[in-house]
Amino acid sequence: MSWCWEYVPDEQTVAAGAPPEFIAEVEKKADELVRAAEALHLHGPAFQGADEGARHAFVAGGFFVYMVTARSELVSIWQITPDPVP
């Protein structure tokens, strides 16, 4: 296995209507989260603890909700929320 991130259930559902610049920021931060999780969980599939649950990450233009699942070596992005347009 190899660490990665993905939209759950899929990109079309999670990112529908979000500005492309904001989506790019979300994906850049998701790449950082994958690198951090990989460093923290060197033997991800052997992880025996409980998952940390949902977390929020703030980026330029809004925030997103994600979860790290070490056993699957996966960062899943469940929801993205762009800042409201004034």
DSSP file (Angstrom, degrees, kcal/mol; ACC not computed):
  #  RESIDUE AA STRUCTURE BP1 BP2  ACC     N-H-->O    O-->H-N    N-H-->O    O-->H-N    TCO  KAPPA ALPHA  PHI   PSI    X-CA   Y-CA   Z-CA
    1    1 A M              0   0    0      0, 0.0     2,-0.3     0, 0.0    72,-0.1   0.000 360.0 360.0 360.0 162.0    0.0    0.0    0.0
    2    2 A S        -     0   0    0     70,-0.2    36,-0.0    71,-0.1     0, 0.0  -0.992 360.0-101.6-145.2 137.4    1.0    3.6   -0.4
    3    3 A W        +     0   0    0     -2,-0.3     2,-0.3    71,-0.1    71,-0.2  -0.243  52.8 148.9 -59.1 141.4   -0.5    6.7    1.3
    4    4 A C  E     -a   74   0A   0     69,-1.4    71,-2.1    30,-0.0     2,-0.3  -0.938  35.7-125.8-156.9 176.5   -2.9    8.8   -0.7
    5    5 A W  E     +a   75   0A   0     -2,-0.3     2,-0.3    69,-0.2    71,-0.2  -0.934  25.4 174.6-128.0 157.0   -5.9   11.0   -0.3
    6    6 A E  E     -a   76   0A   0     69,-2.0    71,-2.8    -2,-0.3     2,-0.3  -0.990  34.3-106.0-156.3 157.0   -9.3   10.9   -2.0
    7    7 A Y  E     -a   77   0A   0     -2,-0.3     4,-0.2    69,-0.2    71,-0.2  -0.670  45.7-117.0 -81.0 139.1  -12.7   12.6   -2.0
    8    8 A V  S    S+     0   0    0     69,-2.7     2,-0.0    -2,-0.3    -2,-0.0  -0.978  95.9   1.5-126.1 118.8  -15.4   10.5   -0.4
    9    9 A P  S    S-     0   0    0      0, 0.0     2,-0.3     0, 0.0    -1,-0.1  -0.918 135.0 -53.1 -82.2 -30.2  -17.7    9.5   -1.9
   10   10 A D     >  -     0   0    0     68,-0.1     4,-2.4     1,-0.1     5,-0.2  -0.979  43.8-101.1-163.9 166.5  -16.2   11.2   -5.0
   11   11 A E  H  > S+     0   0    0     -2,-0.3     4,-3.0    -4,-0.2     5,-0.2   0.894 116.3  56.8 -62.1 -42.0  -14.8   14.6   -6.2
   12   12 A Q  H  4 S+     0   0    0      1,-0.2     4,-0.5     2,-0.2    -1,-0.2   0.894 113.1  40.6 -59.3 -41.1  -18.0   15.5   -8.1
   13   13 A T  H  4 S+     0   0    0     -3,-0.2     3,-0.3     2,-0.2    -1,-0.2   0.928 121.5  39.9 -72.7 -46.2  -20.1   15.2   -5.0
   14   14 A V  H  < S+     0   0    0     -4,-2.4    66,-0.7     1,-0.2    -2,-0.2   0.882 124.3  34.8 -74.7 -39.5  -17.7   16.8   -2.5
   15   15 A A  S >< S+     0   0    0     -4,-3.0     3,-2.2    -5,-0.2    -1,-0.2   0.316  78.6 145.4-102.0   8.3  -16.4   19.6   -4.7
   16   16 A A  T 3  S-     0   0    0     -4,-0.5    -4,-0.1    -3,-0.3    -3,-0.0  -0.231  78.1  -1.6 -53.5 123.6  -19.5   20.5   -6.7
   17   17 A G  T 3  S+     0   0    0      1,-0.3    -1,-0.3    -5,-0.0    -2,-0.1   0.368  94.3 136.3  80.7  -4.6  -19.6   24.2   -7.3
   18   18 A A    <   -     0   0    0     -3,-2.2    -1,-0.3     1,-0.1    -3,-0.0  -0.497  64.2 -99.8 -76.1 145.3  -16.5   25.2   -5.4
   19   19 A P     >  -     0   0    0      0, 0.0     4,-2.3     0, 0.0     3,-0.5  -0.367  26.7-124.9 -63.3 141.2  -14.1   27.7   -7.1
   20   20 A P  H  > S+     0   0    0      0, 0.0     4,-2.2     0, 0.0     5,-0.1   0.840 110.0  56.4 -56.7 -35.6  -11.2   26.0   -8.9
   21   21 A E  H  > S+     0   0    0      2,-0.2     4,-1.5     1,-0.2     5,-0.1   0.890 108.8  47.1 -64.8 -38.3   -8.7   28.1   -6.9
   22   22 A F  H  > S+     0   0    0     -3,-0.5     4,-2.4     2,-0.2    -1,-0.2   0.912 109.8  52.3 -68.9 -43.1  -10.1   26.9   -3.6
   23   23 A I  H  X S+     0   0    0     -4,-2.3     4,-2.6     1,-0.2    -2,-0.2   0.895 107.0  54.1 -59.6 -39.8  -10.1   23.3   -4.8
   24   24 A A  H  X S+     0   0    0     -4,-2.2     4,-2.0     1,-0.2    -1,-0.2   0.894 108.7  48.7 -62.0 -39.7   -6.4   23.7   -5.7
   25   25 A E  H  X S+     0   0    0     -4,-1.5     4,-2.3     2,-0.2    -2,-0.2   0.899 110.8  50.6 -66.3 -40.9   -5.7   24.9   -2.1
   26   26 A V  H  X S+     0   0    0     -4,-2.4     4,-2.4     1,-0.2    -2,-0.2   0.938 112.1  46.8 -60.5 -47.4   -7.6   21.9   -0.6
   27   27 A E  H  X S+     0   0    0     -4,-2.6     4,-1.9     2,-0.2    -1,-0.2   0.845 110.2  52.8 -67.5 -34.1   -5.7   19.5   -2.8
   28   28 A K  H  X S+     0   0    0     -4,-2.0     4,-1.6    -5,-0.2    -1,-0.2   0.928 112.2  45.1 -64.7 -44.6   -2.4   21.1   -1.9
   29   29 A K  H  X S+     0   0    0     -4,-2.3     4,-2.5     1,-0.2    -2,-0.2   0.875 109.0  56.9 -66.8 -36.8   -3.2   20.8    1.8
   30   30 A A  H  X S+     0   0    0     -4,-2.4     4,-2.1     1,-0.2    -1,-0.2   0.892 104.3  52.8 -60.9 -39.5   -4.3   17.2    1.3
   31   31 A D  H  X S+     0   0    0     -4,-1.9     4,-2.0     2,-0.2    -1,-0.2   0.906 109.6  48.9 -61.3 -41.1   -0.9   16.4   -0.1
   32   32 A E  H  X S+     0   0    0     -4,-1.6     4,-2.3     1,-0.2    -2,-0.2   0.902 109.3  52.2 -64.5 -41.3    0.7   17.9    3.0
   33   33 A L  H  X S+     0   0    0     -4,-2.5     4,-2.6     1,-0.2    -1,-0.2   0.877 107.8  52.2 -63.5 -37.5   -1.6   15.8    5.2
   34   34 A V  H  X S+     0   0    0     -4,-2.1     4,-2.5     2,-0.2    -1,-0.2   0.931 109.8  48.4 -63.6 -45.8   -0.6   12.7    3.4
   35   35 A R  H  X S+     0   0    0     -4,-2.0     4,-1.8     1,-0.2    -2,-0.2   0.907 113.6  47.5 -62.1 -41.1    3.1   13.4    3.9
   36   36 A A  H  X S+     0   0    0     -4,-2.3     4,-2.1     2,-0.2    -2,-0.2   0.918 112.9  47.7 -66.4 -43.7    2.5   14.1    7.6
   37   37 A A  H  X S+     0   0    0     -4,-2.6     4,-2.9     1,-0.2    -2,-0.2   0.890 109.9  53.3 -64.9 -39.1    0.4   10.9    8.1
   38   38 A E  H  < S+     0   0    0     -4,-2.5    -1,-0.2     1,-0.2    -2,-0.2   0.891 111.3  46.0 -62.8 -39.5    2.9    8.8    6.3
   39   39 A A  H  < S+     0   0    0     -4,-1.8     3,-0.4    -5,-0.2    -2,-0.2   0.863 116.5  45.1 -70.9 -36.0    5.7   10.1    8.6
   40   40 A L  H  < S+     0   0    0     -4,-2.1     2,-0.7     1,-0.2    -2,-0.2   0.872 118.8  40.7 -75.1 -38.6    3.6    9.6   11.7
   41   41 A H    ><  +     0   0    0     -4,-2.9     3,-1.1    -5,-0.2    -1,-0.2  -0.679  65.3 168.4-113.8  75.7    2.3    6.1   10.8
   42   42 A L  T 3  S+     0   0    0     -2,-0.7    -1,-0.2    -3,-0.4     2,-0.1   0.797  83.5  35.2 -60.6 -29.5    5.4    4.4    9.3
   43   43 A H  T >  S+     0   0    0      1,-0.2     3,-1.7    -3,-0.2     4,-0.4  -0.477  77.3 165.9-121.4  59.1    3.6    1.0    9.4
   44   44 A G  G X   +     0   0    0     -3,-1.1     3,-2.1     1,-0.3    -1,-0.2   0.832  69.6  53.4 -46.2 -52.2    0.1    2.1    8.7
   45   45 A P  G 3  S+     0   0    0      0, 0.0    -1,-0.3     0, 0.0    26,-0.1   0.753 108.5  52.7 -61.4 -21.8   -1.5   -1.2    7.9
   46   46 A A  G <  S+     0   0    0     -3,-1.7    -2,-0.2    24,-0.1    25,-0.1   0.446  79.3 128.9 -90.0  -0.6   -0.3   -2.6   11.2
   47   47 A F    <   -     0   0    0     -3,-2.1    24,-0.1    -4,-0.4    -3,-0.0  -0.330  33.5-178.5 -59.6 131.3   -1.8    0.3   13.2
   48   48 A Q        +     0   0    0      2,-0.1    -1,-0.1    -2,-0.0    -4,-0.0   0.519  47.5  93.1-110.2  -9.9   -4.0   -1.1   16.0
   49   49 A G  S    S-     0   0    0      1,-0.1     2,-0.2     0, 0.0     3,-0.1  -0.114  82.8 -85.8 -79.7 179.2   -5.3    2.1   17.6
   50   50 A A        -     0   0    0      1,-0.1    -1,-0.1     2,-0.0    -2,-0.1  -0.566  46.9-102.9 -82.1 148.5   -8.6    3.9   16.9
   51   51 A D        -     0   0    0     -2,-0.2    18,-0.1     1,-0.1    -1,-0.1  -0.367  28.1-122.3 -65.4 152.9   -8.8    6.5   14.1
   52   52 A E        -     0   0    0     16,-0.5    -1,-0.1     1,-0.2     2,-0.1   0.637  46.1-132.0 -75.3 -14.3   -8.7   10.1   15.3
   53   53 A G        -     0   0    0     15,-0.3    15,-0.4     2,-0.0    -1,-0.2  -0.336  48.7 -19.0  88.8-176.2  -12.1   10.9   13.8
   54   54 A A        -     0   0    0     13,-0.1     2,-0.3    -2,-0.1    13,-0.2  -0.339  62.4-176.7 -69.2 144.1  -13.0   13.9   11.6
   55   55 A R  E     -B   66   0A   0     11,-2.7    11,-2.5    -2,-0.1     2,-0.4  -0.910  19.7-127.5-135.2 162.4  -10.8   17.0   11.6
   56   56 A H  E     -B   65   0A   0     -2,-0.3     2,-0.4     9,-0.2     9,-0.2  -0.904  15.3-166.2-112.7 141.9  -11.0   20.4   10.0
   57   57 A A  E     -B   64   0A   0      7,-2.5     7,-2.2    -2,-0.4     2,-0.5  -0.998  11.4-147.6-126.5 130.7   -8.3   22.0    7.9
   58   58 A F  E     +B   63   0A   0     -2,-0.4     2,-0.3     5,-0.2     5,-0.2  -0.838  24.2 166.0-101.5 132.4   -8.4   25.7    7.0
   59   59 A V  E >   -B   62   0A   0      3,-2.4     3,-2.2    -2,-0.5     2,-0.2  -0.839  50.6 -64.4-133.9 170.1   -6.9   26.9    3.7
   60   60 A A  T 3  S+     0   0    0     -2,-0.3   -35,-0.2     1,-0.3   -34,-0.1  -0.405 124.5  19.6 -57.9 122.9   -7.1   30.1    1.7
   61   61 A G  T 3  S-     0   0    0     -2,-0.2    22,-3.4     1,-0.1     2,-0.3   0.440 130.9 -39.9  98.0  -0.6  -10.7   30.5    0.7
   62   62 A G  E <   -BC  59  82A   0     -3,-2.2    -3,-2.4    20,-0.3     2,-0.3  -1.000  67.2 -82.3 152.3-150.6  -12.4   28.2    3.2
   63   63 A F  E     -BC  58  81A   0     18,-2.2    18,-3.3    -2,-0.3     2,-0.3  -0.935  23.0-148.0-149.3 170.5  -12.0   24.9    5.0
   64   64 A F  E     -BC  57  80A   0     -7,-2.2    -7,-2.5    -2,-0.3     2,-0.4  -0.978  15.0-127.5-144.0 159.8  -12.5   21.1    4.6
   65   65 A V  E     +BC  56  79A   0     14,-2.8    13,-2.2    -2,-0.3    14,-1.2  -0.902  37.8 161.2-108.2 131.9  -13.3   18.1    6.7
   66   66 A Y  E     -BC  55  77A   0    -11,-2.5   -11,-2.7    -2,-0.4     2,-0.3  -0.906  25.1-149.7-143.9 168.8  -11.1   15.1    6.5
   67   67 A M  E     - C   0  76A   0      9,-1.9     9,-2.7    -2,-0.3     2,-0.5  -0.993  12.6-139.5-144.0 141.0  -10.1   11.9    8.3
   68   68 A V  E     - C   0  75A   0    -15,-0.4     2,-0.6    -2,-0.3   -16,-0.5  -0.885  14.2-171.4 -98.7 125.0   -6.9    9.9    8.5
   69   69 A T  E >>> - C   0  74A   0      5,-3.2     5,-1.9    -2,-0.5     3,-0.7  -0.890   0.4-172.4-117.4  98.1   -7.3    6.1    8.4
   70   70 A A  G >45S+     0   0    0     -2,-0.6     3,-1.2     1,-0.2    -1,-0.2   0.884  80.7  57.7 -61.1 -42.7   -3.8    4.7    9.1
   71   71 A R  G 345S+     0   0    0      1,-0.3    -1,-0.2   -26,-0.1    -2,-0.0   0.822 115.9  37.0 -60.7 -30.0   -4.7    1.1    8.4
   72   72 A S  G <45S-     0   0    0     -3,-0.7    -1,-0.3     2,-0.2    -2,-0.2   0.451 105.4-129.0 -97.0  -2.6   -5.8    2.0    4.9
   73   73 A E  T <<5 +     0   0    0     -3,-1.2   -69,-1.4    -4,-0.6     2,-0.4   0.945  64.4 136.7  50.6  53.0   -3.1    4.6    4.5
   74   74 A L  E   < -aC   4  69A   0     -5,-1.9    -5,-3.2   -71,-0.2     2,-0.6  -0.988  51.5-160.7-137.4 136.3   -5.7    7.1    3.4
   75   75 A V  E     -aC   5  68A   0    -71,-2.1   -69,-2.0    -2,-0.4     2,-0.4  -0.978  26.2-161.1-107.9 115.1   -6.7   10.7    4.0
   76   76 A S  E     -aC   6  67A   0     -9,-2.7    -9,-1.9    -2,-0.6     2,-0.6  -0.842   8.8-151.5-104.1 134.4  -10.3   11.0    3.1
   77   77 A I  E     +aC   7  66A   0    -71,-2.8   -69,-2.7    -2,-0.4   -11,-0.2  -0.911  19.2 171.7-105.2 117.6  -11.9   14.4    2.3
   78   78 A W  E     +     0   0A   0    -13,-2.2     2,-0.3    -2,-0.6   -12,-0.2   0.795  61.9  11.1 -96.6 -33.8  -15.6   14.4    3.1
   79   79 A Q  E     - C   0  65A   0    -14,-1.2   -14,-2.8   -64,-0.0     2,-0.4  -0.995  53.1-163.1-151.1 137.5  -16.7   18.0    2.8
   80   80 A I  E     - C   0  64A   0    -66,-0.7   -16,-0.2    -2,-0.3   -57,-0.0  -0.982   8.9-169.0-121.2 139.8  -15.2   21.2    1.4
   81   81 A T  E     - C   0  63A   0    -18,-3.3   -18,-2.2    -2,-0.4     2,-0.1  -0.906   7.2-155.9-132.4 103.3  -16.7   24.6    2.3
   82   82 A P  E     - C   0  62A   0      0, 0.0   -20,-0.3     0, 0.0     3,-0.1  -0.434  34.6 -95.6 -73.3 153.3  -15.6   27.7    0.5
   83   83 A D        -     0   0    0    -22,-3.4     2,-0.1     1,-0.1   -21,-0.0  -0.358  51.9 -95.8 -60.2 146.2  -15.9   31.1    2.2
   84   84 A P        -     0   0    0      0, 0.0    -1,-0.1     0, 0.0   -23,-0.0  -0.378  37.0-115.5 -65.3 145.6  -19.1   32.8    1.2
   85   85 A V              0   0    0      1,-0.1     0, 0.0    -3,-0.1     0, 0.0  -0.709 360.0 360.0 -82.4 126.3  -18.8   35.3   -1.6
   86   86 A P              0   0    0      0, 0.0    -1,-0.1     0, 0.0    -3,-0.0   0.514 360.0 360.0 -66.2 360.0  -19.6   38.8   -0.4
